Amino acid sequence: MTPSDVQCIKNNIDKLVEIRTVSGECLVARILFVTHDEDCDEHEVLYQVVSSNQLDQYHHLETSGGYVLDFEETVSVKPADALPTNH
């Protein structure tokens, strides 16, 4: 994940983003929370899945509070401005 991807996630807390992964997944997620460990420059992102082209891996989707984003598996992140937000 590039620094601009990280910034995109930080700028879109409680908004929808489109995430593409190395496994070919394309998902739309609502960013819930971002942490940053300044000692080792690591981030953790908690997100809620809205849709995915690989929904079978989210077998507990309807009961999950969120998932943690693995930066090493992420190819790109971009705002999903055109999608409805369901607030």
Secondary structure, DSSP 4 states (H G I P E B T S, - for coil): --HHHHHHHHHTTTSEEEEEETTS-EEEEEEEEEEEETTTTEEEEEEEEEEETTGGG-TTTTT---EE--GGGEEEEEE-TTS----
